[in-house]
């Protein structure tokens, strides 16, 4: 016969309670994971077109090397000609647009 003191703690009940809680937590986590797997995303054709356009824009270089080389060559040879009137027109248009906005 085993004698236990009156104020002893029933450890088995505590262990069973913790194990049950772990089972419930695992079941809830598995359910959450199943819901997460069920989520889907569908892109519209417009969104796909936008993504394609962005990819193409990123493929375009920031500097057009052949244009720069051509202008450098013209400047070095002294054959580069500027149209002062055209430059002034663009400057005025830009200034007016900035004032409107």
Secondary structure, DSSP 4 states (H G I P E B T S, - for coil): -----TT---HHHHHHHHHHHHHHHHHHHHHHHHHHHH------HHHHHHHHHHHHHHHS-SS-HHHHHHHHHHHHHT-----HHHHHHHHHHHHHHHHH-
